[in-house]
Amino acid sequence: MVCVNPAGQNGRMEKTDPLEQALHAARALVLADLTARDVAEAEIVSLVEDAVAQRRWWVEQWPDGVAYVAGLIAQDVQDALLERYGRWPLCPVCDAGEPHALEVEPELGPDPHWVCGRAGVVVAPVGRLT
């Protein structure tokens, strides 16, 4: 079996660009969280695609920011959902008081997590909401 890459060269697979790998991984993490909370509808997935496209430009300008792209895309989607649909993801920790959304921490850093800011509790890594 011979592999044909988009450039038409037979027998060789192209290496994936690290930027594209990071963007695809971030997209998958955010989609996993949306799916876990039963909100991965077509319109919302489009918000993810928009966030990925915007962050692609951002990380092209600042390549050292590639480690932060998952948390930033999660925040971008969260902000877009707040504007259009309401808070997401809702905190599963706090039973009393007004429902509130989890926050992504660190705001700009690697290894982003969903955190309840009120209780100071880490709920899950981005991509691992249940």
N, C-alpha and C positions, 0 to 999 in steps of 0.2 A: 504494500500500500504506500502510495506517495502522497505526502502532504503538500498542498499548494497554499502559499500564503497570499495575502492580498496583492503583493507586488508581482506575483506570478513566478517566483523562483521555486522550483521543485525541490522537495526533500528537506527543506529547512523550516523550522518554526521560528517566528520572530519572537524576541524577548518582549515582554510587556513593560512598558514605561512605568517606573516606580510611582510617578504622579497618578497615572491611570489606575494602578493597583490600589493606591490609597483611596482614591475617589470611589472606585467600585466597592471596596471594603466598607467605607463609610456609608455608602448608599445601602448596602446589604444590612448593616447594623440598624440603621434608622427604619428600614422597611420591616425588619424583624420586630422592633418595638411597636410599630404601628399595627402589625399583624397580631401581636400578642394582646393588644388592647382593642382588637376588632374594629380598627378604623382605617384599614388599608384599602380604601375605595379609590377608584380611578382619579377623581379630582384631587385627592390628597397625595396620591403617588405622583401626580404632576407637580405638586409643590416640592416634593423631594427632588425631582428631576431639575426643577428650576434652581433649587439650592445647590445642587451638584454643579450645575453650569456656572453659577456665580462664583462658587468657591474654586472652580478650575482656574478662572481668571486670577483670583486672589492669590492662589498658591503658585501660579506661574510668575507672578510679580515678586513673591517672597517664598522661594523654594524651601527655606528652613522651616516654614510653617506646615509642611506636609504632615508632620506628626500630630498636628492639632485639628486636622480637617474633619475627623469624625465628630468631635464635640461641637465644632462650629456648624456643621450641617445639621446636627440634632437641634442646636439652638435656633438655627434659621427656620427649620420646619416648625418648631415649637412657636416661634414668633408669627409665622404665616398662619398657623392654625388659630392662634389667639385672635388675630385680626378677622378671620373669616368664620370660625366655628366655635371658639371658646377655648378654655384652658385644656392643655394636654401635656403630658400624661397626668391624670389626677393622682394625688398622693394616696397610697393604700395604707399608710401608717396611721394617720390621724383620723380618729373616729369623730371627735367633737369639733365644733366650729364650722366655719364656712369651708367648702371644698376648695382646695388649692392645688396648683400644679407643682410637680417636682422641678428641680433646677439641675442644670448640668454643671458639674464641678470637676476639674477646675474650668473656669470660664475660657481660659486660653492655655491649654496644656495637653500633654499626652494622657492616655488612659482615662477618658472621661467616664463619669458615673452620674446616675440619676440620684439626687439627694433631696431629702425633705429638709428644707431650710428651717422650718419651724421646730422640728424635733431634733435636728442635727444628726439625722440617720442616713447612712448610705443605703439605698434601696436596691440598686442593681447597676452593673456596668451598662453603658450604652450598648444596645443590641441584645440585652438579656432580661428585659422586662418580662414579667409573667402575668 
